Amino acid sequence: MAYMTMTLTLMATQSDFNDAAVNTDINGLGIKITHDDQPFTIGTALTINPATQPVLKAVPIKKDGVTLPEGNFEAWATLQVDYQ
């Protein structure tokens, strides 16, 4: 069985301290996105096989030397799927 070509692209504002972290509204706090435990660099297309879908994770991370305040935060991202 032939599968279509499929790519995922994470679209977001990148944090200033990690290429795979989505920027948040709190200075020094980012949300690191991974695919199959590998960094998912923002703006880079990831080719996937629909038969073996990737495992995506989002984990909060902080910039070295920063003390984070308690409270809520916001982060925005879009996962774009292209196929042919």
C-alpha positions in Angstrom: 0.0 0.0 0.0 1.4 3.4 -1.0 1.3 6.2 1.5 1.1 9.9 0.7 3.9 12.3 1.7 3.0 14.2 4.8 4.8 16.9 6.7 4.2 18.7 10.0 5.5 22.2 10.6 5.3 24.0 14.0 4.5 27.6 13.5 5.1 29.9 16.5 7.2 32.6 17.9 10.5 31.0 19.0 11.9 31.6 22.4 15.2 33.5 22.6 17.0 30.7 24.4 15.9 27.4 22.6 15.1 26.7 18.9 12.5 24.2 19.8 10.7 26.2 22.4 7.6 28.3 21.9 7.8 31.8 23.4 5.4 32.6 26.3 4.2 35.8 27.8 6.6 35.3 30.7 10.3 36.3 30.2 12.5 33.2 30.4 9.8 30.6 30.1 9.3 28.5 27.0 7.4 25.4 25.9 9.8 22.9 24.3 8.1 20.8 21.6 9.6 17.4 20.8 8.8 14.6 18.3 9.8 11.1 19.3 12.0 12.7 22.0 13.9 14.8 19.5 13.6 18.7 19.4 10.9 19.9 16.9 12.5 23.1 15.6 10.0 25.8 15.0 9.4 26.6 11.3 11.1 23.3 10.1 9.0 20.8 8.2 9.1 17.3 9.7 8.4 14.5 7.1 6.3 11.7 8.7 5.0 8.3 7.8 1.3 8.1 8.4 1.7 4.4 9.3 4.0 5.3 12.2 2.8 8.6 13.6 5.2 10.7 15.7 4.7 11.2 19.4 4.6 14.9 20.1 5.3 16.4 23.6 5.2 19.9 25.1 7.3 20.5 28.2 7.8 23.8 30.0 11.5 24.9 30.2 13.2 28.0 31.6 16.2 30.0 30.6 19.3 29.5 32.7 19.6 32.1 35.5 16.0 33.2 35.4 13.7 33.1 38.4 10.1 32.5 37.2 7.1 34.0 38.9 4.1 31.9 40.0 1.0 32.2 38.0 -0.7 31.6 34.7 1.0 32.1 31.3 0.1 32.0 27.6 1.8 30.5 24.6 0.4 30.1 21.1 1.4 27.8 18.3 -0.1 26.2 15.1 0.7 22.8 13.8 0.5 22.8 10.0 -0.1 19.6 8.2 0.7 19.3 4.5 0.2 16.2 2.4 0.3 15.1 -1.3 
